[in-house]
Amino acid sequence: MKPKRKLKVIEVKLGREKAVGIADYENFNILVDPRQKPYEYFNTMIHELIHHMSPSWDESRVNWWANRISRFLWSHNYRQVKQ
């Protein structure tokens, strides 16, 4: 059985890429621009996670699901707690 890899979130400024998040499939990472407001950051993490979970989905389908999941979790007070 192949060992399970842990998906990592890495904060990096993505201005040159003109993106707020990137699903880095090769290195099993999610790159997130930390300069976003809390809700946008939250949504970006969910969006990129969906890309990893369903790489064949097109961008509009990923957007639809990420927005729906983000709104639901945010409305139930899920937030990032920085330590």
C-alpha positions in Angstrom: 0.0 0.0 0.0 1.3 3.4 -0.9 1.9 5.7 2.1 -0.5 8.6 2.4 0.9 12.1 1.8 -0.3 15.0 3.9 -1.5 18.0 1.9 0.2 21.1 3.1 -0.9 24.7 2.9 1.9 27.2 2.1 1.4 30.9 2.3 3.1 32.7 -0.6 2.5 36.0 -2.4 1.0 35.1 -5.8 0.9 38.5 -7.5 3.0 37.5 -10.5 0.7 34.5 -11.0 -2.4 36.7 -10.9 -4.0 34.2 -8.6 -5.0 34.0 -4.9 -4.4 30.3 -4.7 -2.8 27.4 -6.6 -3.3 23.6 -6.4 0.3 22.3 -6.6 -0.4 18.7 -7.6 3.2 17.8 -8.1 4.3 18.7 -4.6 1.0 17.9 -2.9 0.6 21.5 -1.7 -2.0 24.3 -1.7 -0.5 27.7 -2.2 -2.5 30.6 -0.7 -1.8 34.3 -0.9 -1.9 35.5 2.7 -2.9 39.1 1.7 -6.6 38.2 1.4 -9.3 39.1 3.8 -10.3 36.2 6.1 -13.4 35.0 4.2 -11.6 35.1 0.8 -8.7 33.2 2.3 -11.1 30.6 3.7 -12.8 30.3 0.3 -9.5 30.0 -1.5 -8.3 27.1 0.7 -11.6 25.3 0.1 -11.4 26.0 -3.6 -7.9 24.6 -3.9 -8.7 21.6 -1.8 -11.5 20.8 -4.2 -9.1 21.0 -7.1 -6.9 18.3 -5.3 -9.9 16.1 -4.6 -11.5 16.4 -8.0 -8.7 17.4 -10.5 -11.0 16.6 -13.6 -13.6 19.3 -12.6 -13.6 22.5 -14.6 -13.2 25.9 -12.8 -16.9 26.8 -12.8 -17.8 23.6 -11.0 -15.0 24.0 -8.5 -16.1 27.7 -7.9 -19.7 26.7 -7.4 -18.9 24.0 -4.8 -16.2 26.1 -3.0 -18.6 29.1 -2.7 -21.4 26.9 -1.4 -19.2 25.1 1.2 -17.5 28.3 2.3 -20.8 30.1 2.8 -22.2 27.2 4.8 -19.1 26.8 7.1 -18.7 30.6 7.5 -22.4 31.0 8.5 -21.7 28.4 11.2 -18.8 30.4 12.5 -15.9 28.3 11.3 -12.8 30.5 11.2 -9.1 30.1 11.1 -7.4 30.5 14.5 -3.7 31.6 14.1 -1.4 30.4 16.9 
